[in-house]
Amino acid sequence: MNYHNYYPVDIVNGPGTRVTLFVSGCVHQCKGCYNQSTWRVDAGHPFTQAMEDQVINDLNDIRIKRRGLSLSGGDPLHPHNVAAVLKLVQRVRRECNDKDIWLWTGYLLSELTPEQQQITDLIDVMVDGKYEQEQRNPSLVWKGSENQIIHYFNIDN
């Protein structure tokens, strides 16, 4: 897996102060996407063991309290990313058990493969659905277009 951007301190992509990873690779290629540079699976930088360790260390850093991890892209559920994202969320669950995990994907919950569902079984919130430029609404919170759905799996909204 490659990642495009990593923000060890982020207050935009989910509630509270967070760690945010923008992965590379997206099959949806939504018209009007603000992050087109993440579409290619080979864009950005390799997601190495050192980078995974950095995510865990930042989540556990007591100097700056983070509420959780946000996964966006590209698409964290792109088939090319599933194995690495699953490994990461499993490790967050093991080593950062007080943190929540948010994930944005162009796939619908009803479309997920069993492999992708392994990830959603471990996360707290998923925003699903392609970005639809015709349904853009800048007043929405945590999503860009009216068709997208926020699924709260393991936390109260």
C-alpha positions in Angstrom: 0.0 0.0 0.0 1.0 3.6 -0.6 -0.1 6.6 1.3 -0.3 10.1 -0.1 -0.4 12.3 3.1 0.0 11.7 6.8 -1.1 14.2 9.4 0.1 13.4 13.0 -2.1 16.2 14.3 -5.4 16.9 12.5 -8.6 18.6 13.6 -10.4 18.5 10.2 -11.0 14.8 9.4 -13.2 13.7 12.2 -14.1 14.8 15.7 -11.4 16.0 18.1 -7.7 15.9 17.5 -6.7 13.0 15.3 -4.1 11.2 13.4 -5.1 11.1 9.7 -3.7 8.9 6.9 -4.6 9.5 3.3 -3.9 6.3 1.4 -3.4 6.0 -2.4 -5.6 4.2 -4.8 -9.3 4.8 -5.8 -11.4 3.1 -8.4 -14.3 5.5 -8.0 -12.7 8.6 -9.5 -15.6 10.8 -8.6 -16.3 13.9 -10.7 -15.2 16.9 -8.6 -13.0 14.9 -6.2 -10.8 17.3 -4.3 -8.1 14.6 -3.9 -7.5 13.3 -7.4 -3.7 13.0 -6.8 -4.5 10.0 -4.6 -6.3 7.9 -7.3 -3.3 5.9 -8.5 -2.2 3.0 -6.2 1.4 3.9 -6.8 1.0 7.6 -5.9 2.7 8.9 -2.8 5.0 6.9 -0.6 5.2 3.3 0.4 3.4 2.5 3.7 6.3 0.9 5.6 6.5 -0.8 9.0 8.2 2.4 10.2 5.3 4.4 9.0 2.8 2.1 10.7 4.9 2.3 13.9 4.7 6.1 13.6 0.9 6.1 13.4 0.8 3.9 16.6 3.3 6.1 18.4 1.5 9.3 17.5 -1.9 7.8 18.6 -0.3 6.9 22.0 1.6 10.2 22.4 0.5 11.7 25.7 1.9 15.1 24.9 -0.9 15.7 22.4 -4.0 13.7 23.2 -5.6 12.3 20.0 -9.1 11.0 20.0 -8.4 8.6 17.1 -7.4 7.6 13.7 -9.0 8.8 10.4 -8.4 6.8 7.2 -9.2 8.5 3.9 -7.7 8.8 0.5 -7.9 7.6 -2.2 -9.9 4.8 -0.7 -8.8 2.7 2.3 -11.1 -0.1 1.1 -9.5 -0.2 -2.4 -8.6 -3.9 -3.0 -4.9 -2.9 -3.1 -5.1 -1.4 0.4 -7.3 -3.9 2.3 -4.5 -6.1 3.7 -2.4 -3.1 5.0 -5.4 -1.2 6.3 -6.7 -4.4 8.1 -3.3 -4.9 9.7 -3.2 -1.2 10.8 -6.7 -1.2 12.3 -6.0 -4.5 14.1 -2.9 -3.0 15.6 -4.8 0.2 16.7 -7.4 -2.0 18.4 -4.6 -4.0 20.2 -2.4 -1.1 21.2 -4.6 2.0 21.3 -7.8 0.7 22.7 -9.1 4.1 23.8 -9.0 5.5 20.3 -11.8 5.6 17.7 -11.3 4.8 14.0 -13.1 6.7 11.2 -12.9 5.6 7.6 -14.1 7.3 4.3 -14.8 5.1 1.3 -16.6 5.4 -2.0 -18.0 1.9 -1.6 -21.4 1.4 -0.1 -21.7 -0.7 3.0 -23.9 -3.1 1.1 -21.2 -3.6 -1.6 -18.4 -4.6 0.7 -16.5 -7.9 0.1 -15.9 -10.2 3.1 -12.3 -8.9 3.2 -13.4 -5.3 3.3 -16.0 -6.2 6.0 -13.2 -7.5 8.2 -12.1 -3.8 8.4 -15.5 -2.4 9.1 -15.9 -4.9 11.9 -13.1 -3.1 13.7 -13.8 0.5 13.0 -16.2 2.9 14.8 -17.5 5.1 12.0 -17.6 4.7 8.2 -18.7 7.4 5.7 -19.7 5.6 2.6 -20.7 6.4 -1.0 -19.1 8.1 -3.9 -18.8 11.9 -3.8 -21.6 13.2 -6.1 -20.8 16.7 -7.3 -24.4 17.3 -8.1 -25.3 16.6 -4.5 -22.5 18.7 -3.0 -23.5 20.4 0.2 -20.8 22.4 2.0 -22.9 22.6 5.2 -22.7 18.8 5.7 -20.5 17.6 8.5 -18.0 14.8 7.8 -19.2 14.2 4.3 -19.2 16.1 1.0 -22.5 15.2 -0.7 -26.0 14.4 0.3 -25.9 10.8 -0.9 -23.1 9.8 1.5 -24.1 8.0 4.7 -22.4 8.1 8.1 -22.5 4.7 9.7 -21.9 4.7 13.5 -20.8 1.1 14.3 -19.3 1.2 17.8 -19.9 4.7 19.2 -22.7 7.1 19.8 -23.2 9.9 17.3 
